[in-house]
Amino acid sequence: MTFDAPLLIWLAPALGLALGLGAWLGRGRRIRLARRWSPSLGRLARGHGRWAPVIVGLVGLSSVLALAGPRWGRTVVRTESRALSLVLAVDISRSMLAEDAAPNRLERAVREARRLIQDLEGDRLGLIAFAGQSYILAPLTVDGGAIRMYLDALDPEMVSEGGSHLSSVLTQGAELLGATTDVADRVLVVFTDGEAHDTLTDVVRSAEALREAGVRLIMVAQGGATPARIPLRDSSGTLLEYQRDGDGAVIQTRRRDDVLRAVVDAAEGTLVPHEAADQSGAVRDVVSAMKRSPTSATRTADLVPRAWIPGLVAALLLLAYTIARPGPALIGVGGLLILTSALPAQRSPPPQSTPPPRTTERPAVQRPTPGGRALAAGDPSRAAAEFLQEARSGRAVDTAFYNAGTAALEAGRLDVARGALSKAATSLDPGLRYRALYNLGLAGLLGAESDTTRSEELLDDAAERLRQALLLQPSSARAKWNLELTERRRPPPPPQSGG
C-alpha cells in the first residue's frame, strides 16, 4: 500500500482525536446548559449523543485517510478506441551523436519521438532501433509509457555493429506492420541522418517493397548538411576527443539529403526536413487524416486509488448519525462533501462555464512552494521570481516556467511573462503547451495596448500564438474569442490605389 500524501497519515490520528475531543466538549456544554433549565432536561440531554464524539473522531480520521490517497491492489483496465498502427524507427549509429542539432541528433530525435507518442495516445505504436542491424525493442502496443521507457535508454553502445543500414530497418518495419490484420493505415516513421552504409540500390528496393506492402513511410531528417565532427564524451559530459577512423583521421558526418529524397520518392512517402521547428507536429499532421480502425486493449493497473473506501466509511458514519440526530449531522454531511471534493487527482474537475474574454489561464501550482505562497498572498511579482528560481533549480521545469510566466503576466511584467511562457510552450504535455500558448497570446494582446510603437508586431505574434493554441484545443471558447479580438485590433490593410 502507498499513499499520494503520506504526511497526512501522521496527521489523521491527531485530527480524529481533536475532532472527537471537540465533540465531547460540545456535548458537555449542551448538557450543562440543559441542566440550567431543569434537572430533567439535563438527564434527557445526557441520554442523547453519547456516541457523537466517537463518530465525529472516526469521520475525521476516515476523511484524512481519504485525502491521503491510499493505493493498493491491481485492476484490469479495458480501453476501446480507434487507432492506426505506427512504428517508430530511430537511428542510433555514432553519427547521430554529432552536435549540429541541439543537444545532438539522437537526443533531438528522441525528444521529437516522445512528443509524437504523447500526441498519438491511443494508437498502436512500436519501436525499432537500428545501426548496422535493426532491433525490435517494442512490438505494437497502446502502452505509450513502455515505448517512452525504451526511447530514454537509446544509446549507440546498445549495438555491436556500427554504421546505418536503412534497408534492414525498412524491411523489418514492413514485417512488423505486416503482422497486423486490421484495416487501419500502417505507418513507418524513421528518424535518421541518411548516412546509409548499404548501397542506395538496396535501400531504394526496400522502400519500393514498403510501398507495395501498403505501408506509409515518413522520413524525419536529422543533422545539418554541413560536415560535423562526432564528439566522444564521458559519463559526466566532458569532451574526450572526436571519433576517428582506422587511419586516425577525424570523421566528418553530414545529413544525406540525396539518400533521404531517393528513399521517400521510391516509397511515395513524406520527408520532414531537419529545419522544421516542430517535427513531431509535422508527422502528426500527416497521420491525422489516415484511416483508423476500432481497437480494444487490456492492461493491468497497479496501485489502484482506493480513497473512496475511507470516504465511504465517513459518509456512512455520518448517515447513521443523521438518522439518530438529523440537525447536527446534516451540517456534518455538508462539511464532509466540501472536504472530500478537494481530493487531489481522485476525481475529475467539474466542467467550467464559458469564461469571460481575455481571462488568464491560472498557474498550475500543485504543492506548497514559495511561489505558490506568494501568489496566494496576492504578490504575483514575487511569485514570478520564485517560480523562475524553481525552474532554474531543475524542479518541474516546464510547469515552473509556466507558473512564472502566468504570475508575471498578472503582475504586468510582460517581457518576463513572454520569456517564461515561450519556454513552457515547448513542453511535452499538450495541455501545458496549450495553456502556455494561450497566455502568450494574451501577453501579446496586452502588450499591444501598452506599447503602441510595437502594436502591429505584438498583435501579429498574439494571433499566431492563439492559432497554435487552437490547434491543440480547437473547442477553446477563450482562445477563439481572444483571437477574434486580436484580429479586430489589427490595422486594416492599406487601400490600393486604382489604376
Secondary structure, DSSP 8 states (H G I E B T S, - for coil): -EESSTHHHHHHHHHHHHHHHHHHHHHHHHHHHHHHH-HHHHHHHHHS-TTHHHHHHHHHHHHHHHHH-EEEEEEEEEEEEEE-EEEEEEE-SGGGG-SSSSS-HHHHHHHHHHHHHHHTTTSEEEEEEESSSEEEEEEEES-HHHHHHHHHT--GGG-SS-S--HHHHHHHHHHHHHT--SSS-EEEEEEE----SS-HHHHHHHHHHHHHTTEEEEEEE-S-SS-EE-EEE-TT--EEEE-B-TTS-B-EE---HHHHHHHHHHHT-EEE-TT-S-HHHHHHHHHTTS--EEEEEEEEEEEEE-THHHHHHHHHHHHHHHHH-HHHHHHHHHHHHHHHTT-TTTS---------TT--------S--HHHHHHHTT-HHHHHHHHHHHHHTTSSHHHHHHHHHHHHHHHT-HHHHHHHHHHHTT-S-HHHHHHHHHHHHHHHHHHHHH-GGGHHHHHHHHHHHHHHHHHH-TT-HHHHHHHHHHHHHS---------
